Amino acid sequence: MDRKALEKAGFFRAFTIVFETDRISGAGAPNRFFVPYEIGENQTISVKPIGVTQIASLTESEGFKESEFFSYLQNARAWNLDGDELTLSTVDSKGAKATLIFAGE
C-alpha cells in the first residue's frame, strides 16, 4: 500500500513503525502495537508476539488491513537500512514473499 494513497483515504498516522533498543512500536489503523525483537547475524530479525491495543475501528483502509500489517510484521525475517529507508522482508499467511518499506520523516 502506498503512503500517499493511505493519506488520501484519511489514514495519516496509520502503519507506522519505531525501533527502540529492544522493542518495536507504532500504529496500525487504529490500534497501537508494541513487540520485542532480536537482531541476528546477516541482517536477520526475529519478531516476538505482538501486543496490540483493542480500539474498535470505524473504518479500515481498502487494500491493506491492520491485521495484515501485524501479520507481515510478525513474520519479518530480514531487514535492510538504506539511508532513511527501512525494508523488512517477510511472508504473508500463505508463505508468499512480501516486502514492507518504511521511509523516515
N, C-alpha and C positions, 0 to 999 in steps of 0.2 A: 504494500500500500504506500502510496506516495504521500509525503508530509503535506504538500500543497493541497492535495485532494482532501485530506483529513481536515485541514484548516478551513477549506471552502465549505465543508459539511458542518462546521461548527465545533470540531474537536481540536481545539488549540493546544491543550495540555495533555493529550492522550498519547499513550505508548511512548513514555519516556523511560530513561534508564540512568542511574547514577551509581558508579562504582566507588565503594569505600574500601578500607583496608581488608575487611573480612566479610563484607556483605554487599549485595546489590539492592537498590531500592528504586522506586519510581512509580509511574502511574499507568494503569490500563485505561479503561473507559467505562466506568468512572472510578473504579477501585484503585487503591494504593497497594503496593506489594513490597515485600522485603524477603530476602533469601540469602543464606550463607553460600559461599562458593569457594573453590580452591583452584589455583592455577598450577598446572603441571608442566612437565617438560614439553618442548616443541610446540609451544603456544596452545596447549590443551586447556580446557576448562571443565570443571565438574560443578554443576549447579545442584544444590540440595533441594529438598521440598520447599515449595513457595508458600509463604504466608500471605493471605490476601484479606483486606477489609471486606465487609459484607454490605456494601451500599447498593441498593436497588437502582438499576439503570432505567431511565425513562426512554432513552434512545440508544441505539447501537450503530456504530459505523457500518456502512454497507461494504462488503468485500473483505473486511478484516475484523473479526470478532475478538473481544477481550480474551475469551477462553483460548482462542488460537494463539494469541500473543503469549499468554502464560505457558502454553504447551511448548511453543517454539523455544522460549527462554529456558524452560525446564530441560529440554533436550539438547541444549547447546553443547557442542563437543570441542570446538576450536575457536580461536579469536585472532584478530589481526588489527593493529592500530596503525593507520597511515595518516599522519598529520592529525587532524581533529576528527577523522572518520574511523569509527569502530565497526568492525564486521564480525558477526558471530555466525559460525557455520553450525547448522542444526538439521533436524529432520522433523517431518510432520508426523501425525499419528499413524500413518501407513508406512513410514520409513523412507519416504521420498526426501531427497536433499532439499534444503532451503537455506536462504541467507537473510539475516537481519542486518540492516545497515543503519547506524546512528551517526548523525553529524553533530558536532559541537555547536554551541550557540555563540 
